[in-house]
Structure formats: C-alpha cells, structure tokens
Amino acid sequence: MNFTFLCLVIYQCILLDVYARYNKDVVCVINENNLPICKTIARASRRNVNHNLPIYEPYLPNIKNAKFYNCTSLECTQVKIYSITQITSPPMPLRYCYQETLEDYTCEPLKYYNYKNIDKLLFLSNNLPNKIFYLIDCLAYSDGGRVCHKKDEVDSHTKLVDVGNMARPNETNVLSQDEFICEQSQNKIINCDLDRFVPYPDGLKLKDLIDIDSKILLKTDGHLVTLQYTCADSWCGYSGEIVRTRRAERYEPPGGKVYRCYYAKRQQICK
C-alpha cells in the first residue's frame, strides 16, 4: 500500500487530576487521500491492573456517519439512531459500522459508557445528525436541587456560580458539581443524560449519585429552561423545551447592564 507519508500517533493519556486512564493506544495512518485511518491496540503494561480505578476506551477520530445495528437476536438488524436516548439505553446491545477506508467497513460493539465525556461528545456529534450536543455543569444542592449552565466558554464556571446565586441566593449547602451531556434538537427540545455508569476493568458500575430533584434549572444560550425528570422506554433523564419569548434581544434590567465587581487592595474593579 502506497502512502504519501506515514504518521504514527500514539496517545499515552494518563490523567493527573482524575485518577483514570485509557486502556488502549490509538495508532493513526494518513493514506494517499490525506485521510486518517485509526485503530486501537492493547496497551502494554508491566504493572498490575488496579481494579479500583476507572479505565476508558479511546475514541477514534475517523468514526463518522456510522451505521447502527441492534443485535438482540441471532441476527442484527439496522436501526435508525436519532437521539442520545437510544445510545444510552443499557439493555440495547448496539453495534456500529464505520468506513475505515474507501472500500472497507469495520464493525464493533458500541461501548458508549466506556468513553470519557469529551469523547462521548465527539462520538455523538459525528454520528447523530441534526442535533447539537454539549456538556453542562451543575451545582448540586443538599435538597436534591440542581442549577446548571451550558459549558461552552472559558468562564462557564463563573457563569454557573452567577446563575446559582440568582436562582438560589444565600444558599450555602452546595455539595458538589456534576457534569451531564445534553442534546438539543432543531425544534429546541433538550434531553440531558445522567451518565449513570463508570467503566472499570471488570465492567460498568453504577455511580453513587446524590439525590436529584424532579426538576433542574438550565441556563443555555441566554435562555433559562426548566428540565423535568422523565423516562422513555428504558432511558431516564431530564427533558425540556426552550420557549421563546416576545423579547427579541437579551434581557437587561432597568438601569442598564449588570457588572461583576471584585474587591482587592481596597479597590473595586467592575466589568
């Protein structure tokens, strides 16, 4: 096989902030059409596997526009996947096939919950058309309440805290911060998955989730949306709809814009 050039990329991803790692390396070859052909290879390690630490499958960048199959019986039947609610239903043993080269397809069992969140986001964006996928950060309160903000900018956490202060002023019982994956359709319907599982060397395990209220408040793209806990078939998560108001422009309170003010060395800085 003739190549214009060969590119060997091996990702040795060991997380420093989160004690988890990938269980495989990714090797990519650039073919004569300047397209990446990527495969996973087992990670060689002389150390004993720590079964108490999560371990993740890497996402291959060339898995796009995959065809999905339901293999619950002896035969696999092709299914149309249009929502995250189908991908994240544990009972459905899905397989997917993607074009590895211009002539060949590769088929593998779908291990969605074995991906890291950022890889799940890439997988969904590359394989489910007509949807927008994004991460949200949520403040978790002791009574089960959640206040969330779309994670799209560098200062998303600051905006999340601001929304929390507005929605629940003087609240001191913030237990932790959660991260969920949401999809948004063209008709502004939002579905957020709770991401209940963590991959370990011996299989998936349920997360120890803090109690969650039946409703959560989400700030996304200038809109405040109330998401309601709901179940559809074997999937359960939070769903809601962005309702457009008559006000066409962004809301500004009477008197002008809102500024954040900081105090340091007896000086006040507002922006």
Order of alpha helices (4+ residues) and beta strands (2+ residues): beta-beta-beta-beta-beta-beta-alpha-beta-beta-alpha-beta-beta-alpha-beta-beta-beta-beta-beta-beta-beta-beta-beta
